[in-house]
Amino acid sequence: MEVDLEGGDVNTSMALGVYERPALLWDADPAQRSPIVWWVVFVGFAYTLALAYAWYCRATGGNADISLTWKGFKVECKSS
C-alpha cells in the first residue's frame, strides 16, 4: 500500500469497510421486551429474599436448603 502525502492521493480502501446489512433482523417492537425485563427483576428479587432468609436461618443456627420449584423458590430451615 503506497501513500502519496504530497499529492493528496491517499489510498484508504483498507481503512473503510463496505456497508453490509445486519445478518439478524429484530422484527419485534422494543416495547415487547419489557415483560422479560420485569420477569427478570421479579425473579431476582424473589431469589434475593430466599437468600436473605437462608442467611437468617444459618445465623440462628439452622441449616438452610433452597430449591427451585414451579411455584417459586422454596427455603427450608432445619434446626440442628
N, C-alpha and C positions, 0 to 999 in steps of 0.2 A: 504494500500500500504506500503510495507516494503522496506527499503533501507539499504543495507549492504555496508557501505563505506569501510570497511577493505578488503573485498574480491573482490571489484571491480564489483560486480554484481548489477548494478543499473537498476531498472525497469523503463523504460521511455516510456512505452506503452501509458501512459496517455498524455504525452507531445507531441509525434509525431503523426500526423494525417495520414490517408491513402489518397494517391493521388486520386482525382476524376476528371474526365473530366469536362470541363465547361458545364453548363446547356444550355447556348446560344452560337450559333456559328455565327460569323460575316463573311459571305462569301464575302462581298464587299471589293474591294481594298481600302486601306486608301486614295488614291488619289481621290476617288469618293466623299469623304466627303467635299472636298474643295469648291465646288459650294455653299454648305449650309453655310459654314463659310462666304464666300463673300456676300451671301444674307443677313445674319445677320448683317454684317458690314455695308452694304449699307442701310438697313432699320434703323439701329441705327443712322447712320449719317443723314439720312433724318429726323428722329424724333428730333434729336438734333437741326437741322436747324429750324424745326417747333417751338420747344420750345424757341429758340433764338428770332424768330420773334414775338412770343406771349409775351415774356418778353419785347421786344421793344415796342410793342403795348400798353401794360399796363403802361410802363414807360412814354409814351407820352399822357396818359390819356384815352386810349381806353379800350375796353373790348374784349379780345381775346377768340375765340372759335376754338378749334382744333377738327377735325373729321377725321376719317379714311375711305377713300373711296377705290374703286377698283383701282383707278388711283394713289393713294398715300395719303399723309396727306394734308388736306385742312385747312388752317388757315384763319379765317375771323376776321378782326379787325373792330369793330363797335365803332364809336366815341360817346362819351357821350354828 
